[in-house]
Amino acid sequence: MKKIFLILLTLTLAFSSNHLLADGGPPPPPGDPSTGDGPVGGGAPMGSGIAILLTLGAAYGGRKVYQYWKSQNEELEE
């Protein structure tokens, strides 16, 4: 019974995958930057993402420095 179920499941998934394909092609390319249509890389803002990455990097570095400082103090106390 389990073998028949697996075969039916496999066949169902194999034949239904044809309907899952997306319609349409890729989006049109961005306009020419020399005419003012848009920038070459698109219009995605990068400022807030860079700020988040810098903040997380500083927090990670600060934690590592604190752990190192704490381990050095524990060695001195022993």
C-alpha positions in Angstrom: 0.0 0.0 0.0 2.8 2.4 0.9 4.6 1.6 -2.4 1.5 2.4 -4.4 1.0 5.7 -2.6 4.6 6.7 -3.3 4.2 5.9 -7.0 1.0 7.8 -7.3 2.5 10.8 -5.4 5.5 10.8 -7.7 3.4 10.6 -10.8 1.1 13.4 -9.6 4.0 15.7 -8.8 5.7 14.9 -12.1 2.7 15.6 -14.3 1.5 18.6 -12.4 4.8 20.4 -12.5 4.0 21.6 -16.0 1.2 23.9 -14.7 3.6 25.5 -12.2 5.7 27.3 -14.8 5.5 31.1 -14.6 3.9 32.9 -17.4 5.7 35.7 -19.3 9.3 36.5 -19.8 11.8 38.6 -17.8 11.1 42.2 -17.0 12.2 44.8 -19.4 15.7 46.3 -19.0 16.1 49.6 -17.3 16.2 52.7 -19.4 19.3 54.5 -20.7 20.8 56.5 -17.8 22.0 59.2 -20.3 18.4 60.1 -21.1 17.4 60.3 -17.4 15.3 57.1 -17.4 17.0 55.6 -14.4 20.3 54.5 -13.0 22.3 51.6 -14.4 21.9 49.5 -11.3 18.2 50.2 -10.8 16.5 52.2 -8.2 17.1 50.2 -5.0 18.2 52.2 -2.0 21.4 51.1 -0.4 21.9 53.5 2.5 19.8 51.8 5.2 21.1 48.3 4.3 24.7 49.5 4.7 23.9 51.2 8.0 22.4 48.0 9.3 25.4 45.9 8.3 27.8 48.4 9.8 25.8 48.4 13.1 25.7 44.6 13.3 29.4 44.4 12.5 30.3 46.9 15.2 28.1 45.0 17.7 29.7 41.7 16.8 33.2 43.2 17.1 32.3 44.8 20.4 31.1 41.5 21.8 34.3 39.7 20.7 36.5 42.4 22.3 34.4 42.2 25.5 34.8 38.4 25.6 38.5 38.7 25.1 38.9 41.4 27.8 36.8 39.3 30.2 38.9 36.2 29.6 42.1 38.1 30.1 40.8 39.5 33.4 39.8 36.0 34.6 43.3 34.7 33.8 44.9 37.5 35.8 42.7 36.8 38.8 43.7 33.1 38.9 
